[in-house]
Amino acid sequence: GEWNESTKKELMFLYHRFMASLTESSNEAAGKTTLYLPVLNNDPPPDAESASLDREWVQQLEAIVIHWTRQIKRVLNNQDA
């Protein structure tokens, strides 16, 4: 049968989180830092105002930025060590 929208969204969230971790781990082994940029299923809103009103779009971008922030902090902390 068909999956409901909330299940689809949760699976896509988990998929992107996994892919971000996989990208980070595989590049880290090679001594590289790569920021994962997912291909989102929906088209971006046409302007900043529309984007700010699209809750799902904002949540996707927030999740990406949170992951990048953690990744960048780890790199900077490792450079200081």
Residue frames as a rotation matrix with the C-alpha (Angstrom) as fourth column:
GLY 1
0.558 0.830 0.000 0.00
0.830 -0.558 0.000 0.00
0.000 0.000 -1.000 0.00
GLU 2
0.277 -0.371 0.887 0.85
0.243 -0.866 -0.438 3.66
0.930 0.336 -0.149 -0.04
TRP 3
-0.389 -0.438 -0.811 2.82
0.915 -0.078 -0.396 5.26
0.110 -0.896 0.431 2.78
ASN 4
0.742 0.657 -0.136 1.36
0.670 -0.735 0.106 8.33
-0.030 -0.170 -0.985 4.42
GLU 5
0.644 -0.457 0.614 3.11
0.062 -0.768 -0.637 11.69
0.763 0.448 -0.466 4.10
SER 6
0.683 -0.398 0.613 4.51
-0.731 -0.368 0.575 11.74
-0.003 -0.840 -0.542 7.64
THR 7
0.676 -0.441 0.590 6.13
0.180 0.876 0.448 8.32
-0.714 -0.197 0.672 7.12
LYS 8
0.651 -0.426 0.628 7.62
0.696 0.006 -0.718 9.44
0.302 0.905 0.300 3.80
LYS 9
0.670 -0.382 0.637 9.01
-0.342 -0.920 -0.192 12.61
0.659 -0.090 -0.747 5.42
GLU 10
0.703 -0.397 0.590 10.49
-0.561 0.200 0.803 10.67
-0.437 -0.896 -0.082 8.34
LEU 11
0.660 -0.457 0.596 12.17
0.563 0.827 0.011 8.18
-0.498 0.328 0.803 5.98
MET 12
0.619 -0.433 0.655 13.63
0.466 -0.469 -0.750 10.98
0.632 0.770 -0.089 3.87
PHE 13
0.721 -0.354 0.596 14.91
-0.634 -0.683 0.362 12.71
0.279 -0.639 -0.717 7.02
LEU 14
0.648 -0.460 0.607 16.60
-0.212 0.657 0.723 9.49
-0.732 -0.597 0.328 8.17
TYR 15
0.693 -0.376 0.615 17.98
0.717 0.447 -0.535 8.86
-0.074 0.812 0.579 4.67
HIS 16
0.640 -0.446 0.626 19.56
0.027 -0.801 -0.598 12.31
0.768 0.400 -0.500 4.49
ARG 17
0.687 -0.406 0.602 20.97
-0.714 -0.228 0.662 11.99
-0.131 -0.885 -0.447 8.01
PHE 18
0.654 -0.437 0.617 22.53
0.270 0.897 0.349 8.65
-0.707 -0.061 0.705 7.04
MET 19
0.652 -0.391 0.649 23.93
0.699 -0.022 -0.715 10.05
0.294 0.920 0.259 3.78
ALA 20
0.727 -0.400 0.558 25.42
-0.438 -0.896 -0.072 13.03
0.529 -0.192 -0.827 5.62
SER 21
0.608 -0.492 0.623 27.16
-0.542 0.317 0.778 10.68
-0.580 -0.811 -0.074 8.07
LEU 22
0.641 -0.343 0.687 28.33
0.574 0.808 -0.133 8.39
-0.510 0.480 0.714 5.27
THR 23
0.743 -0.348 0.572 29.69
0.327 -0.557 -0.763 11.33
0.584 0.754 -0.300 3.24
GLU 24
0.682 -0.468 0.563 31.45
-0.701 -0.638 0.319 12.69
0.209 -0.612 -0.763 6.29
SER 25
0.605 -0.423 0.674 32.97
-0.269 0.688 0.674 9.33
-0.749 -0.589 0.302 7.31
SER 26
0.678 -0.339 0.652 34.16
0.689 0.601 -0.405 8.32
-0.254 0.724 0.641 3.85
ASN 27
0.657 -0.442 0.611 35.80
0.152 -0.716 -0.682 11.68
0.739 0.541 -0.403 3.23
GLU 28
0.740 -0.379 0.555 37.26
-0.671 -0.360 0.649 11.88
-0.046 -0.853 -0.521 6.73
ALA 29
0.705 -0.471 0.530 39.10
0.267 0.868 0.418 8.61
-0.657 -0.153 0.738 6.09
ALA 30
0.410 -0.531 0.742 40.76
0.871 -0.012 -0.490 10.33
0.269 0.847 0.458 3.11
GLY 31
-0.451 -0.626 -0.637 41.65
0.814 -0.580 -0.006 13.39
-0.365 -0.521 0.771 5.22
LYS 32
-0.797 0.257 0.547 38.98
0.213 -0.728 0.652 15.58
0.566 0.636 0.525 3.60
THR 33
-0.622 0.711 -0.329 36.06
0.257 -0.211 -0.943 17.55
-0.740 -0.671 -0.051 4.98
THR 34
-0.886 0.416 0.204 32.98
0.158 -0.143 0.977 17.55
0.436 0.898 0.061 2.75
LEU 35
-0.684 0.729 0.019 29.69
-0.410 -0.363 -0.837 19.21
-0.603 -0.580 0.548 3.59
TYR 36
-0.710 0.507 0.489 26.75
0.654 0.731 0.193 17.06
-0.259 0.457 -0.851 2.49
LEU 37
-0.689 0.554 -0.466 24.24
-0.590 -0.803 -0.083 18.87
-0.420 0.218 0.881 0.34
PRO 38
-0.499 0.542 0.676 21.09
0.407 0.836 -0.369 16.83
-0.765 0.091 -0.638 -0.13
VAL 39
-0.909 0.414 0.038 18.94
-0.108 -0.323 0.940 16.98
0.402 0.851 0.338 -3.22
LEU 40
-0.701 0.704 0.117 15.58
-0.206 -0.043 -0.978 17.87
-0.683 -0.709 0.175 -1.75
ASN 41
-0.575 0.512 0.638 12.47
0.723 0.683 0.103 16.36
-0.383 0.521 -0.763 -3.28
ASN 42
0.535 0.844 0.031 10.57
0.780 -0.479 -0.403 19.58
-0.326 0.240 -0.914 -3.64
ASP 43
0.055 -0.472 0.880 11.49
0.713 -0.598 -0.365 22.69
0.699 0.648 0.304 -5.58
PRO 44
-0.714 -0.341 -0.611 12.74
0.683 -0.531 -0.502 25.64
-0.153 -0.776 0.612 -3.57
PRO 45
0.413 0.841 -0.349 10.25
0.725 -0.535 -0.433 28.40
-0.551 -0.075 -0.831 -2.88
PRO 46
0.459 -0.179 0.870 10.59
0.792 -0.362 -0.492 31.23
0.403 0.915 -0.025 -5.41
ASP 47
0.072 -0.431 0.899 11.62
-0.139 -0.897 -0.419 33.93
0.988 -0.095 -0.125 -2.92
ALA 48
-0.841 -0.536 -0.073 12.71
0.011 0.117 -0.993 34.46
0.541 -0.836 -0.092 0.68
GLU 49
-0.511 0.716 0.475 9.24
-0.857 -0.384 -0.344 35.39
-0.064 -0.583 0.810 1.91
SER 50
0.478 0.679 -0.557 7.67
-0.724 0.663 0.187 32.25
0.496 0.314 0.809 0.43
ALA 51
-0.162 -0.649 -0.743 10.53
0.029 0.749 -0.662 30.16
0.986 -0.129 -0.103 1.83
SER 52
-0.891 -0.228 0.392 10.02
-0.341 -0.235 -0.910 31.54
0.300 -0.945 0.132 5.32
LEU 53
-0.100 0.950 0.296 6.36
-0.983 -0.050 -0.174 30.47
-0.151 -0.309 0.939 5.20
ASP 54
0.460 0.192 -0.867 7.15
-0.499 0.864 -0.073 26.92
0.735 0.466 0.493 4.03
ARG 55
0.594 -0.158 0.789 7.62
-0.779 0.130 0.613 25.08
-0.199 -0.979 -0.046 7.32
GLU 56
0.883 -0.242 0.403 8.89
0.261 0.965 0.008 21.85
-0.391 0.098 0.915 5.76
TRP 57
0.625 -0.667 0.406 11.46
0.361 -0.214 -0.908 23.69
0.692 0.714 0.107 3.63
VAL 58
0.384 -0.454 0.804 12.72
-0.719 -0.693 -0.048 25.64
0.579 -0.559 -0.593 6.65
GLN 59
0.722 -0.081 0.687 13.00
-0.515 0.600 0.612 22.44
-0.462 -0.796 0.392 8.74
GLN 60
0.852 -0.443 0.280 15.01
0.524 0.712 -0.468 20.72
0.008 0.545 0.839 6.00
LEU 61
0.407 -0.720 0.562 17.42
0.063 -0.592 -0.804 23.64
0.911 0.363 -0.196 5.76
GLU 62
0.509 -0.187 0.840 17.73
-0.833 -0.353 0.426 23.88
0.216 -0.917 -0.335 9.55
ALA 63
0.890 -0.162 0.426 18.67
-0.026 0.915 0.402 20.19
-0.455 -0.369 0.810 9.76
ILE 64
0.656 -0.676 0.336 21.36
0.596 0.191 -0.780 20.68
0.463 0.712 0.528 7.09
VAL 65
0.314 -0.533 0.786 22.81
-0.335 -0.837 -0.434 23.73
0.888 -0.127 -0.441 8.82
ILE 66
0.715 -0.038 0.698 22.85
-0.684 0.167 0.710 22.00
-0.143 -0.985 0.093 12.23
HIS 67
0.858 -0.425 0.288 24.78
0.435 0.900 0.030 19.06
-0.272 0.099 0.957 10.76
TRP 68
0.461 -0.710 0.532 27.24
0.438 -0.339 -0.833 21.41
0.772 0.617 0.155 9.01
THR 69
0.505 -0.237 0.830 27.75
-0.641 -0.746 0.178 23.38
0.577 -0.622 -0.529 12.22
ARG 70
0.830 -0.188 0.525 28.62
-0.312 0.624 0.716 20.24
-0.462 -0.758 0.459 14.20
GLN 71
0.740 -0.557 0.377 30.91
0.673 0.611 -0.418 19.06
0.002 0.563 0.827 11.43
ILE 72
0.419 -0.581 0.698 32.76
0.106 -0.732 -0.673 22.40
0.902 0.356 -0.245 11.21
LYS 73
0.652 -0.151 0.743 33.14
-0.738 -0.352 0.576 22.59
0.174 -0.924 -0.341 15.00
ARG 74
0.869 -0.336 0.363 34.72
0.159 0.885 0.437 19.10
-0.468 -0.322 0.823 15.02
VAL 75
0.552 -0.685 0.476 37.19
0.692 0.058 -0.720 20.11
0.465 0.727 0.506 12.31
LEU 76
0.386 -0.397 0.833 38.15
-0.315 -0.905 -0.286 23.29
0.867 -0.152 -0.474 14.13
ASN 77
0.776 -0.078 0.626 38.51
-0.611 0.157 0.776 21.47
-0.158 -0.985 0.074 17.46
ASN 78
0.817 -0.490 0.304 40.74
0.503 0.863 0.040 18.85
-0.282 0.120 0.952 15.82
GLN 79
0.452 -0.669 0.589 42.97
0.392 -0.445 -0.806 21.60
0.801 0.595 0.061 14.39
ASP 80
0.484 -0.218 0.847 43.43
-0.680 -0.703 0.208 23.10
0.550 -0.677 -0.489 17.87
ALA 81
0.942 -0.047 0.331 44.43
-0.207 0.697 0.687 19.72
-0.263 -0.716 0.647 19.36
